[in-house]
Amino acid sequence: MASAVVTREPALAAPYLQALAQLGLSALAMPVTATVPVEPAALEAALRTLGAGDVVALASARGAALLAAALARLEGQVPRAALRWWAVGESTAAPLRRLGLAVEVPQRATADGLADAIVAAHHATVQPAAQPAAARWRVLLPRAEDGRPEAALALRAAGARVDEVVVYRTVSAAGGEPALAEPLAHWRAGQVAVAALFAPSQVSALGAILAGAGLHLCDPAVLYAAIGETTANALRAAAVTNLVVAPHPTPEALASVIAARLPRSG
Protein backbone atom coordinates (compact mmCIF):
# COMPACT_ATOMS: atom_id res chain seq x y z
CA MET A 1 0.00 0.00 0.00
CA ALA A 2 1.24 3.49 -0.83
CA SER A 3 2.04 5.68 2.15
CA ALA A 4 1.44 9.29 3.12
CA VAL A 5 3.47 11.15 5.72
CA VAL A 6 2.14 14.10 7.69
CA THR A 7 4.93 16.27 9.08
CA ARG A 8 3.30 16.94 12.43
CA GLU A 9 3.33 15.36 15.86
CA PRO A 10 0.69 12.62 16.18
CA ALA A 11 -1.90 14.65 18.12
CA LEU A 12 -1.96 17.47 15.55
CA ALA A 13 -1.59 15.08 12.63
CA ALA A 14 -4.56 12.88 13.62
CA PRO A 15 -7.35 14.52 11.56
CA TYR A 16 -5.09 14.67 8.50
CA LEU A 17 -4.05 11.05 8.93
CA GLN A 18 -7.71 10.05 9.01
CA ALA A 19 -8.53 12.07 5.90
CA LEU A 20 -5.60 10.58 3.96
CA ALA A 21 -6.40 7.03 5.09
CA GLN A 22 -9.80 7.48 3.43
CA LEU A 23 -7.93 7.87 0.13
CA GLY A 24 -6.53 4.36 0.53
CA LEU A 25 -3.16 5.51 1.83
CA SER A 26 -1.22 4.18 4.79
CA ALA A 27 -0.91 7.46 6.71
CA LEU A 28 1.93 8.09 9.17
CA ALA A 29 2.82 11.00 11.42
CA MET A 30 6.37 12.22 10.81
CA PRO A 31 7.14 14.98 13.34
CA VAL A 32 10.06 16.73 11.65
CA THR A 33 9.86 19.71 14.02
CA ALA A 34 8.79 20.35 17.59
CA THR A 35 7.63 23.51 19.30
CA VAL A 36 9.19 24.64 22.56
CA PRO A 37 7.32 27.19 24.71
CA VAL A 38 9.33 30.19 25.87
CA GLU A 39 9.08 31.83 29.29
CA PRO A 40 5.42 32.94 29.57
CA ALA A 41 6.09 36.06 31.65
CA ALA A 42 6.19 38.40 28.64
CA LEU A 43 2.85 37.16 27.31
CA GLU A 44 1.21 37.38 30.73
CA ALA A 45 2.51 40.93 31.21
CA ALA A 46 1.17 41.97 27.80
CA LEU A 47 -2.24 40.43 28.51
CA ARG A 48 -2.53 42.34 31.79
CA THR A 49 -2.13 45.67 29.96
CA LEU A 50 -4.93 45.10 27.44
CA GLY A 51 -7.99 47.33 27.54
CA ALA A 52 -11.42 47.60 25.97
CA GLY A 53 -11.36 47.42 22.19
CA ASP A 54 -7.84 46.03 21.91
CA VAL A 55 -7.30 43.17 19.49
CA VAL A 56 -5.59 39.82 20.07
CA ALA A 57 -4.58 38.10 16.81
CA LEU A 58 -3.35 34.54 16.44
CA ALA A 59 -1.72 33.03 13.37
CA SER A 60 -1.04 29.51 14.66
CA ALA A 61 -2.80 26.80 16.63
CA ARG A 62 0.25 26.36 18.87
CA GLY A 63 0.24 30.05 19.73
CA ALA A 64 -3.49 29.85 20.46
CA ALA A 65 -3.01 26.92 22.85
CA LEU A 66 -0.29 28.76 24.76
CA LEU A 67 -2.42 31.91 24.90
CA ALA A 68 -5.39 29.94 26.24
CA ALA A 69 -3.17 28.49 28.96
CA ALA A 70 -1.98 31.98 29.90
CA LEU A 71 -5.55 33.25 30.09
CA ALA A 72 -6.45 30.38 32.39
CA ARG A 73 -3.58 31.32 34.70
CA LEU A 74 -4.69 34.97 34.65
CA GLU A 75 -8.35 34.29 35.42
CA GLY A 76 -10.01 37.59 36.39
CA GLN A 77 -6.99 39.72 35.40
CA VAL A 78 -7.76 40.16 31.68
CA PRO A 79 -10.94 41.88 30.39
CA ARG A 80 -11.76 39.04 28.01
CA ALA A 81 -15.24 40.18 26.99
CA ALA A 82 -14.01 43.69 26.17
CA LEU A 83 -11.34 42.48 23.73
CA ARG A 84 -11.62 41.49 20.09
CA TRP A 85 -10.26 38.02 19.34
CA TRP A 86 -9.06 36.95 15.91
CA ALA A 87 -7.60 33.66 14.66
CA VAL A 88 -6.27 32.72 11.24
CA GLY A 89 -8.48 29.61 10.98
CA GLU A 90 -10.92 27.39 12.81
CA SER A 91 -8.28 25.11 14.35
CA THR A 92 -6.48 28.17 15.70
CA ALA A 93 -9.72 29.58 17.08
CA ALA A 94 -10.67 26.34 18.87
CA PRO A 95 -8.59 26.74 22.10
CA LEU A 96 -10.05 30.21 22.66
CA ARG A 97 -13.59 29.18 21.88
CA ARG A 98 -13.29 26.47 24.49
CA LEU A 99 -12.81 29.33 26.98
CA GLY A 100 -16.09 30.85 25.80
CA LEU A 101 -14.50 33.63 23.75
CA ALA A 102 -16.10 35.00 20.58
CA VAL A 103 -13.34 34.53 18.00
CA GLU A 104 -13.49 35.97 14.51
CA VAL A 105 -11.91 34.17 11.56
CA PRO A 106 -11.00 35.72 8.19
CA GLN A 107 -12.21 34.36 4.85
CA ARG A 108 -8.60 33.91 3.72
CA ALA A 109 -6.75 31.68 6.16
CA THR A 110 -3.34 33.32 5.72
CA ALA A 111 -1.36 35.88 7.70
CA ASP A 112 -2.18 38.51 5.08
CA GLY A 113 -5.83 37.52 5.15
CA LEU A 114 -5.90 37.78 8.93
CA ALA A 115 -4.35 41.26 8.89
CA ASP A 116 -6.67 42.49 6.12
CA ALA A 117 -9.76 41.24 7.98
CA ILE A 118 -8.67 42.89 11.24
CA VAL A 119 -8.02 46.20 9.48
CA ALA A 120 -11.38 46.07 7.68
CA ALA A 121 -13.22 45.29 10.92
CA HIS A 122 -11.46 48.14 12.71
CA HIS A 123 -12.31 50.65 9.99
CA ALA A 124 -15.91 49.47 9.98
CA THR A 125 -16.31 50.26 13.66
CA VAL A 126 -13.98 53.25 14.11
CA GLN A 127 -13.78 55.92 11.44
CA PRO A 128 -10.18 57.16 11.06
CA ALA A 129 -11.38 60.76 10.82
CA ALA A 130 -12.92 60.45 14.27
CA GLN A 131 -9.60 59.50 15.85
CA PRO A 132 -6.91 61.94 16.98
CA ALA A 133 -3.96 61.93 14.60
CA ALA A 134 -1.70 60.43 17.26
CA ALA A 135 -4.12 57.68 18.28
CA ARG A 136 -3.02 54.16 17.43
CA TRP A 137 -5.24 51.16 17.93
CA ARG A 138 -3.57 48.21 19.58
CA VAL A 139 -3.04 44.61 18.45
CA LEU A 140 -1.35 41.93 20.54
CA LEU A 141 0.28 39.36 18.26
CA PRO A 142 1.62 36.24 20.04
CA ARG A 143 3.93 34.46 17.58
CA ALA A 144 6.69 31.99 16.95
CA GLU A 145 10.29 33.07 17.36
CA ASP A 146 10.82 32.50 13.64
CA GLY A 147 7.36 33.74 12.67
CA ARG A 148 6.88 35.57 9.41
CA PRO A 149 6.45 39.38 9.55
CA GLU A 150 3.66 39.94 7.02
CA ALA A 151 0.76 40.32 9.46
CA ALA A 152 2.61 42.71 11.77
CA LEU A 153 3.81 44.82 8.85
CA ALA A 154 0.32 45.09 7.34
CA LEU A 155 -1.24 46.01 10.68
CA ARG A 156 1.37 48.68 11.39
CA ALA A 157 0.89 50.10 7.90
CA ALA A 158 -2.81 50.47 8.75
CA GLY A 159 -1.99 52.51 11.86
CA ALA A 160 -2.04 49.83 14.54
CA ARG A 161 0.33 49.63 17.46
CA VAL A 162 1.42 45.99 17.22
CA ASP A 163 2.90 44.30 20.26
CA GLU A 164 4.65 41.12 19.08
CA VAL A 165 5.31 38.60 21.84
CA VAL A 166 7.31 35.44 21.16
CA VAL A 167 5.52 32.50 22.82
CA TYR A 168 7.31 29.51 21.28
CA ARG A 169 10.19 28.49 19.07
CA THR A 170 10.40 25.74 16.48
CA VAL A 171 13.25 23.24 16.56
CA SER A 172 14.12 20.57 14.01
CA ALA A 173 13.95 16.92 14.97
CA ALA A 174 17.10 14.82 14.88
CA GLY A 175 17.13 12.12 12.23
CA GLY A 176 17.66 9.37 14.79
CA GLU A 177 14.54 10.09 16.84
CA PRO A 178 12.32 7.00 17.29
CA ALA A 179 9.21 8.78 15.96
CA LEU A 180 10.93 9.13 12.57
CA ALA A 181 12.03 5.50 12.20
CA GLU A 182 8.88 4.09 10.61
CA PRO A 183 8.26 6.99 8.19
CA LEU A 184 11.90 6.89 7.09
CA ALA A 185 11.62 3.15 6.49
CA HIS A 186 8.72 3.86 4.14
CA TRP A 187 10.79 6.53 2.34
CA ARG A 188 13.71 4.11 1.90
CA ALA A 189 11.37 1.43 0.54
CA GLY A 190 9.99 3.87 -2.03
CA GLN A 191 6.50 3.58 -0.54
CA VAL A 192 5.85 7.25 0.20
CA ALA A 193 3.45 8.66 -2.38
CA VAL A 194 2.35 11.80 -0.50
CA ALA A 195 4.02 14.16 1.96
CA ALA A 196 1.84 16.77 3.65
CA LEU A 197 3.59 19.84 5.12
CA PHE A 198 2.28 22.71 7.23
CA ALA A 199 5.05 25.30 7.64
CA PRO A 200 8.23 26.50 5.92
CA SER A 201 10.25 25.26 8.90
CA GLN A 202 9.00 21.75 8.16
CA VAL A 203 10.28 21.99 4.59
CA SER A 204 13.86 22.68 5.68
CA ALA A 205 13.66 20.15 8.53
CA LEU A 206 12.32 17.40 6.27
CA GLY A 207 14.99 18.12 3.69
CA ALA A 208 17.74 17.80 6.31
CA ILE A 209 16.29 14.59 7.75
CA LEU A 210 15.98 13.00 4.31
CA ALA A 211 19.49 14.07 3.33
CA GLY A 212 20.84 12.52 6.52
CA ALA A 213 19.18 9.25 5.50
CA GLY A 214 20.63 9.38 1.98
CA LEU A 215 17.30 10.46 0.45
CA HIS A 216 16.19 13.52 -1.49
CA LEU A 217 13.41 16.04 -0.91
CA CYS A 218 12.89 16.57 -4.64
CA ASP A 219 11.71 13.06 -5.44
CA PRO A 220 9.32 13.32 -8.41
CA ALA A 221 7.58 10.14 -7.28
CA VAL A 222 6.31 11.95 -4.16
CA LEU A 223 3.36 14.34 -4.33
CA TYR A 224 3.92 17.18 -1.89
CA ALA A 225 0.82 18.76 -0.40
CA ALA A 226 1.12 22.18 1.26
CA ILE A 227 -1.44 23.50 3.73
CA GLY A 228 -1.16 26.98 2.21
CA GLU A 229 0.80 29.24 -0.12
CA THR A 230 3.47 30.15 2.44
CA THR A 231 4.45 26.51 2.80
CA ALA A 232 4.05 25.95 -0.95
CA ASN A 233 6.47 28.79 -1.66
CA ALA A 234 9.05 27.20 0.65
CA LEU A 235 8.66 23.92 -1.24
CA ARG A 236 9.06 25.70 -4.58
CA ALA A 237 12.19 27.42 -3.26
CA ALA A 238 13.53 23.95 -2.44
CA ALA A 239 12.96 22.98 -6.10
CA VAL A 240 9.91 20.78 -5.44
CA THR A 241 7.69 20.73 -8.52
CA ASN A 242 5.25 17.87 -7.86
CA LEU A 243 3.08 20.01 -5.61
CA VAL A 244 -0.53 20.72 -4.70
CA VAL A 245 -1.84 23.41 -2.34
CA ALA A 246 -4.92 23.12 -0.15
CA PRO A 247 -7.46 25.89 -0.84
CA HIS A 248 -8.33 25.95 2.86
CA PRO A 249 -6.28 24.78 5.87
CA THR A 250 -8.48 21.80 6.71
CA PRO A 251 -7.99 18.02 6.48
CA GLU A 252 -10.86 17.77 3.98
CA ALA A 253 -9.44 20.44 1.66
CA LEU A 254 -5.96 18.92 1.76
CA ALA A 255 -7.29 15.43 1.04
CA SER A 256 -9.41 16.78 -1.81
CA VAL A 257 -6.49 18.32 -3.74
CA ILE A 258 -4.44 15.18 -3.17
CA ALA A 259 -7.27 12.96 -4.42
CA ALA A 260 -7.51 15.03 -7.60
CA ARG A 261 -3.87 14.21 -8.42
CA LEU A 262 -3.39 10.77 -6.91
CA PRO A 263 -5.37 7.67 -7.98
CA ARG A 264 -7.04 5.79 -5.15
CA SER A 265 -5.40 2.56 -4.05
CA GLY A 266 -7.12 -0.59 -5.14
Secondary structure, DSSP 8 states (H G I E B T S, - for coil): --EEEE-S-HHHHHHHHHHHHTTT-EEEE---EEEEE--THHHHHHHHT--TT-EEEE--HHHHHHHHHHHHHTTTTS-GGGSEEEESSHHHHHHHHTTT--EE--SS-SHHHHHHHHHHHHHHHS-GGGS-TT--EEEEEEEETT--SHHHHHHHHTTEEEEEEEEEEEEE--TT-GGGHHHHHHHHTT-EEEEEE-SHHHHHHHHHHHHHTT--S--TTSEEEESSHHHHHHHHHTT--SEEE-SSSSHHHHHHHHHHHS----
